[in-house]
Amino acid sequence: MVNVVGFDIGGVNTKAALLSTEKGSVKKLKTAVEYFPVWKRGKERLPKVLEKLRRLLVNSAALDGVGVTMTAELSDAYWNKREGVNHILDCVTEIFADVPIFVLSVDARLLSVRDARKEPLKVAAANWAATGWMASQVIRDCLVVDVGSTTTSVIPIVNGRIIAEGRTDLEKLLNGELVYTGALRTNVAAIVHCVPIRGGNTRVSSELFATSGDVHLLLNHISEEDYTVETADGRRKTKKDAMARLARVVCADIDMLDEQEIVDVARFIFEKQVEQIAEGLRQVYERMKQRRKDVPVVVTGLGRNFLAKRAAGKAGLNRVVDLGELLGVNAAFMSPSVGVALMVASRLEGQTVRWKQS
């Protein structure tokens, strides 16, 4: 039996997956997540977060390897990505000093900590590669759409290989493979500039009054339990509170706008967010279809059912596969951490570990 833990160390959430494999097959998966906005809580507290997740998942069990991918290096807690990558690796090696550590690169390869330090941009924001690699093991030709709390990754796969053109976030933003919109944390003002109210086109304020989490809570796309990040005003995650936050986006309140008006605003914002993702999908598919046409869209992440699926349809890509139905909800919700754990287990077993068939 091989036991590995995979970490997806983000600027807001740190996710971890404990994977047990044997003879090329996944036997057990256990996941955990810790809300940790590194720029607010302080980068010096990251080791405590990793230790907490280690206790939750591993406890006293023996580990054969640790896989690491990250996006927290982008946080303004660091001066640049080099500093962020090195600090994150310092924290991981502090907590897992007695375990082999593998760091995921943007080329979907596992590097040593030493090699990762030499080329920090090779491992910065590489978590999409773990998701793409995991999906490629079950569907050889597809377009993966991973909608998380903050961003959306669009990952083209042909012949079981990731063919993404971008490597850095900058390159991916340029070519549509990264769309900076997500299911929970996106400022509503980054989705729309105007909303329809009472027959007019009302401009929105550029303040952080409400986020996409409020939209999706109000539209029943997520539950209060799914709303795992802080609200814009620090208040509760109820529908009434979400309506109050959305009303403020047009400098109003729940006495000035009735419930139906606010719900209609939420629906409009939702459709615009779907279009943002669909635009990235179209851009990537235009390049991909030169090599493969009519591929299925594999959706994963928190927003897979209400954002990714709808965006695929809007982009004219109607063959949709839910990664959660193939690998389980935990694997879909925590794709990068599960993916990097699966890669490490495959390295240690000397063969590609396949998902346990039900």
C-alpha positions as CSV (number, residue, x, y, z in Angstrom):
1,M,0.0,0.0,0.0
2,V,1.3,3.5,-1.0
3,N,0.1,6.5,1.0
4,V,0.6,10.0,-0.4
5,V,-0.8,13.4,0.4
6,G,-1.3,16.1,-2.3
7,F,-1.5,19.8,-1.5
8,D,-2.9,22.6,-3.5
9,I,-1.7,25.6,-1.7
10,G,-3.8,28.6,-2.8
11,G,-3.8,32.2,-1.7
12,V,-7.2,31.7,-0.1
13,N,-7.8,28.0,0.4
14,T,-5.3,25.3,1.0
15,K,-6.6,21.9,-0.1
16,A,-5.2,18.5,0.7
17,A,-5.9,14.9,-0.4
18,L,-4.8,11.7,1.2
19,L,-4.6,8.9,-1.4
20,S,-4.0,5.2,-0.6
21,T,-3.2,3.1,-3.7
22,E,-2.2,-0.5,-4.3
23,K,-1.1,-2.4,-7.4
24,G,-2.0,0.5,-9.7
25,S,-5.5,1.2,-8.2
26,V,-6.9,3.8,-5.9
27,K,-8.2,2.2,-2.7
28,K,-9.1,5.2,-0.6
29,L,-9.4,9.0,-0.8
30,K,-9.8,11.5,2.0
31,T,-9.8,15.2,1.6
32,A,-9.7,18.4,3.7
33,V,-9.6,22.1,3.1
34,E,-8.6,25.1,5.2
35,Y,-9.6,28.6,4.5
36,F,-6.4,30.6,4.8
37,P,-6.2,34.0,3.0
38,V,-2.4,34.3,3.2
39,W,-2.3,38.1,2.8
40,K,-4.7,38.6,5.7
41,R,-3.6,35.8,8.1
42,G,0.1,36.2,7.5
43,K,2.5,34.0,5.5
44,E,4.3,33.0,8.7
45,R,1.3,31.0,9.7
46,L,1.3,28.8,6.7
47,P,3.2,26.0,8.4
48,K,0.5,25.7,11.1
49,V,-2.1,25.3,8.3
50,L,-0.1,22.5,6.7
51,E,0.4,20.8,10.1
52,K,-3.3,21.0,10.8
53,L,-4.2,19.4,7.5
54,R,-1.5,16.7,8.1
55,R,-3.1,15.9,11.5
56,L,-6.6,15.8,10.0
57,L,-5.7,13.5,7.1
58,V,-2.6,11.6,8.1
59,N,-2.4,11.6,11.9
60,S,0.2,9.0,12.8
61,A,0.0,7.0,9.5
62,A,3.2,6.5,7.6
63,L,3.5,8.6,4.4
64,D,5.4,7.5,1.3
65,G,5.4,10.9,-0.5
66,V,4.0,14.4,-0.6
67,G,2.9,16.2,-3.8
68,V,2.7,20.0,-3.9
69,T,1.2,22.4,-6.3
70,M,0.5,26.1,-5.6
71,T,-1.1,29.4,-6.6
72,A,-0.4,31.3,-3.3
73,E,2.9,32.7,-4.7
74,L,0.7,35.2,-6.6
75,S,-0.5,36.7,-3.4
76,D,0.7,40.2,-2.5
77,A,2.1,38.7,0.7
78,Y,5.1,38.2,-1.5
79,W,7.2,40.6,-3.4
80,N,7.4,38.3,-6.4
81,K,6.7,34.7,-7.5
82,R,10.3,33.6,-6.7
83,E,9.9,34.7,-3.1
84,G,6.4,33.1,-2.8
85,V,7.5,29.7,-4.3
86,N,10.6,29.5,-2.0
87,H,8.6,30.4,1.1
88,I,5.9,27.9,0.3
89,L,8.5,25.2,-0.3
90,D,10.2,26.2,3.0
91,C,6.9,25.6,4.8
92,V,6.3,22.2,3.2
93,T,9.8,20.9,3.9
94,E,9.5,22.2,7.5
95,I,6.3,20.1,8.1
96,F,7.3,17.1,6.0
97,A,11.0,16.9,6.6
98,D,11.0,13.1,6.8
99,V,9.0,12.5,3.6
100,P,10.0,12.6,-0.1
101,I,8.5,15.8,-1.6
102,F,7.5,16.2,-5.3
103,V,6.6,19.6,-6.8
104,L,4.4,19.8,-9.8
105,S,5.6,21.8,-12.8
106,V,3.6,23.5,-15.6
107,D,4.8,20.7,-17.9
108,A,2.9,18.2,-15.7
109,R,6.2,16.8,-14.4
110,L,7.2,16.1,-10.8
111,L,10.3,18.0,-9.7
112,S,12.5,17.8,-6.6
113,V,12.3,20.7,-4.2
114,R,15.8,21.6,-5.2
115,D,14.9,21.8,-8.9
116,A,11.8,23.7,-8.2
117,R,13.8,26.3,-6.4
118,K,16.1,26.7,-9.4
119,E,13.2,27.5,-11.7
120,P,10.3,28.9,-9.6
121,L,8.2,30.0,-12.6
122,K,8.1,26.3,-13.7
123,V,6.1,25.5,-10.6
124,A,4.2,28.7,-10.0
125,A,0.5,28.4,-10.6
126,A,0.8,24.9,-12.0
127,N,-2.3,23.4,-10.3
128,W,-4.2,23.3,-13.5
129,A,-1.7,20.8,-14.8
130,A,-2.7,18.3,-12.1
131,T,-6.3,18.6,-13.0
132,G,-5.6,18.2,-16.7
133,W,-3.3,15.2,-16.1
134,M,-6.0,13.5,-13.9
135,A,-8.7,14.1,-16.5
136,S,-6.4,12.8,-19.3
137,Q,-6.2,9.4,-17.5
138,V,-9.9,8.8,-18.0
139,I,-10.7,10.7,-21.3
140,R,-7.9,11.0,-23.9
141,D,-9.5,13.8,-25.9
142,C,-11.4,16.5,-24.1
143,L,-11.6,20.1,-23.0
144,V,-11.4,20.4,-19.2
145,V,-13.2,23.3,-17.5
146,D,-12.3,23.7,-13.9
147,V,-14.4,26.4,-12.1
148,G,-13.1,27.0,-8.6
149,S,-13.9,29.7,-6.0
150,T,-11.7,32.3,-7.7
151,T,-10.7,31.3,-11.2
152,T,-11.6,29.1,-14.2
153,S,-9.0,27.0,-16.0
154,V,-9.6,25.7,-19.6
155,I,-7.3,22.8,-20.4
156,P,-7.2,21.2,-23.8
157,I,-6.2,17.5,-24.0
158,V,-5.4,15.5,-27.1
159,N,-4.2,11.9,-27.2
160,G,-4.0,11.8,-23.4
161,R,-1.7,14.8,-23.4
162,I,-2.2,18.4,-22.2
163,I,-1.7,20.7,-25.1
164,A,-2.1,24.0,-23.3
165,E,-0.2,26.8,-25.0
166,G,0.2,29.0,-21.9
167,R,2.5,28.2,-19.0
168,T,2.4,31.3,-16.9
169,D,-0.8,32.9,-15.6
170,L,0.0,35.9,-17.9
171,E,0.2,33.7,-21.0
172,K,-3.0,31.8,-20.0
173,L,-4.9,35.0,-19.5
174,L,-3.8,36.1,-22.9
175,N,-5.0,33.0,-24.7
176,G,-8.2,32.1,-22.9
177,E,-6.9,29.2,-20.8
178,L,-7.3,31.2,-17.6
179,V,-10.5,33.2,-17.0
180,Y,-10.3,35.2,-13.7
181,T,-13.8,34.5,-12.6
182,G,-15.0,31.9,-10.0
183,A,-17.9,30.6,-8.1
184,L,-17.4,32.5,-4.8
185,R,-14.8,35.3,-4.7
186,T,-15.3,37.3,-7.8
187,N,-16.2,41.0,-7.3
188,V,-19.6,41.6,-9.0
189,A,-18.1,44.8,-10.4
190,A,-15.6,42.6,-12.3
191,I,-18.4,40.7,-14.0
192,V,-20.8,43.6,-15.0
193,H,-20.6,47.3,-15.5
194,C,-24.3,47.8,-15.7
195,V,-27.4,45.9,-14.6
196,P,-31.1,46.2,-15.7
197,I,-33.4,47.8,-13.1
198,R,-36.9,49.3,-13.7
199,G,-36.5,49.5,-17.4
200,G,-33.1,51.2,-17.3
201,N,-29.5,50.2,-17.5
202,T,-28.0,51.0,-14.1
203,R,-24.3,51.4,-13.7
204,V,-22.7,49.6,-10.8
205,S,-20.3,50.8,-8.2
206,S,-16.7,49.6,-8.3
207,E,-16.6,48.9,-4.6
208,L,-16.3,45.4,-3.2
209,F,-19.9,45.3,-2.0
210,A,-20.9,41.8,-3.2
211,T,-19.2,38.7,-4.8
212,S,-20.2,35.9,-7.1
213,G,-20.9,33.8,-4.0
214,D,-23.9,36.1,-3.2
215,V,-25.2,35.6,-6.7
216,H,-25.0,31.8,-6.6
217,L,-26.4,31.6,-3.0
218,L,-29.4,33.7,-4.0
219,L,-30.0,31.6,-7.1
220,N,-29.7,28.3,-5.2
221,H,-26.6,27.2,-7.0
222,I,-24.7,26.8,-3.7
223,S,-25.7,26.3,-0.1
224,E,-24.5,28.3,2.9
225,E,-22.1,25.4,3.6
226,D,-20.6,25.7,0.1
227,Y,-19.9,29.4,0.7
228,T,-16.6,28.7,2.3
229,V,-15.0,32.2,2.1
230,E,-15.6,35.5,3.8
231,T,-18.4,37.7,2.6
232,A,-17.7,41.2,1.3
233,D,-19.1,42.8,4.4
234,G,-18.1,40.2,6.9
235,R,-21.7,39.4,7.7
236,R,-23.6,36.1,7.4
237,K,-24.1,33.8,4.5
238,T,-27.9,33.9,4.4
239,K,-30.0,34.9,1.4
240,K,-31.2,38.0,3.1
241,D,-27.6,39.1,3.7
242,A,-26.7,38.2,0.1
243,M,-29.6,40.4,-1.1
244,A,-28.4,43.3,1.0
245,R,-24.9,43.0,-0.5
246,L,-26.2,42.8,-4.0
247,A,-28.4,45.9,-3.5
248,R,-25.4,47.9,-2.4
249,V,-23.7,47.2,-5.8
250,V,-26.1,49.8,-7.3
251,C,-25.8,52.0,-4.2
252,A,-29.3,50.8,-2.9
253,D,-30.5,48.7,-0.1
254,I,-33.3,46.1,0.6
255,D,-35.8,48.9,1.4
256,M,-35.2,50.5,-2.0
257,L,-35.3,47.3,-4.1
258,D,-37.7,44.5,-3.6
259,E,-36.7,40.8,-3.6
260,Q,-37.7,40.1,-7.2
261,E,-35.7,43.0,-8.4
262,I,-32.6,41.8,-6.6
263,V,-33.1,38.2,-7.8
264,D,-33.4,39.6,-11.4
265,V,-30.1,41.4,-10.9
266,A,-28.5,38.2,-9.7
267,R,-29.8,36.3,-12.8
268,F,-28.3,39.0,-15.1
269,I,-24.9,38.8,-13.3
270,F,-25.0,35.0,-13.5
271,E,-25.6,35.1,-17.3
272,K,-22.7,37.5,-17.8
273,Q,-20.4,35.3,-15.8
274,V,-21.3,32.3,-17.9
275,E,-20.5,34.4,-20.9
276,Q,-17.1,35.3,-19.5
277,I,-16.2,31.6,-19.2
278,A,-17.8,30.7,-22.6
279,E,-15.6,33.4,-24.2
280,G,-12.5,31.6,-22.9
281,L,-13.8,28.3,-24.0
282,R,-14.4,29.5,-27.5
283,Q,-10.9,30.9,-27.7
284,V,-9.3,27.7,-26.6
285,Y,-11.5,25.5,-28.8
286,E,-10.8,27.5,-31.9
287,R,-7.2,26.4,-31.6
288,M,-7.9,22.9,-30.4
289,K,-10.4,22.0,-33.2
290,Q,-7.5,22.1,-35.7
291,R,-6.4,18.9,-34.1
292,R,-9.6,17.5,-32.6
293,K,-13.2,18.4,-33.2
294,D,-16.4,17.6,-31.3
295,V,-14.6,16.7,-28.1
296,P,-16.5,16.4,-24.8
297,V,-16.1,19.2,-22.2
298,V,-15.1,17.7,-18.9
299,V,-16.4,19.9,-16.0
300,T,-14.9,20.0,-12.6
301,G,-14.6,22.2,-9.6
302,L,-17.1,23.9,-7.3
303,G,-18.9,25.6,-10.2
304,R,-18.9,22.7,-12.6
305,N,-22.7,22.1,-12.6
306,F,-24.0,25.7,-12.7
307,L,-21.2,27.6,-14.5
308,A,-19.0,25.2,-16.5
309,K,-21.9,23.2,-18.0
310,R,-23.8,26.3,-18.9
311,A,-20.8,27.9,-20.4
312,A,-20.1,24.9,-22.5
313,G,-23.6,25.0,-23.9
314,K,-23.3,28.7,-24.6
315,A,-20.1,28.1,-26.5
316,G,-21.8,25.5,-28.6
317,L,-20.1,22.5,-27.0
318,N,-22.9,20.3,-25.9
319,R,-21.1,17.0,-25.0
320,V,-20.5,17.5,-21.3
321,V,-19.0,15.0,-18.8
322,D,-19.0,15.6,-15.1
323,L,-15.6,14.5,-13.6
324,G,-17.5,14.1,-10.3
325,E,-19.5,11.3,-11.8
326,L,-16.4,9.5,-13.1
327,L,-14.1,9.9,-10.0
328,G,-16.4,11.1,-7.2
329,V,-17.5,14.5,-5.9
330,N,-14.4,14.9,-3.7
331,A,-12.0,14.4,-6.6
332,A,-14.0,16.9,-8.7
333,F,-14.1,19.5,-5.9
334,M,-10.4,19.1,-5.0
335,S,-9.1,18.3,-8.5
336,P,-5.5,19.8,-8.2
337,S,-4.7,18.3,-4.8
338,V,-6.1,14.9,-5.8
339,G,-4.4,15.1,-9.2
340,V,-1.0,15.8,-7.8
341,A,-1.4,13.0,-5.2
342,L,-2.3,10.6,-8.0
343,M,0.8,11.6,-9.9
344,V,3.0,11.0,-6.9
345,A,1.4,7.6,-6.2
346,S,2.0,6.7,-9.9
347,R,5.7,7.7,-9.6
348,L,6.1,5.7,-6.4
349,E,4.3,2.6,-7.8
350,G,6.2,2.7,-11.0
351,Q,2.9,2.6,-13.0
352,T,0.0,4.9,-13.8
353,V,-2.5,4.5,-10.9
354,R,-6.0,4.1,-12.2
355,W,-9.1,5.1,-10.4
356,K,-10.9,2.3,-8.6
357,Q,-13.8,1.2,-10.6
358,S,-17.2,1.0,-8.9
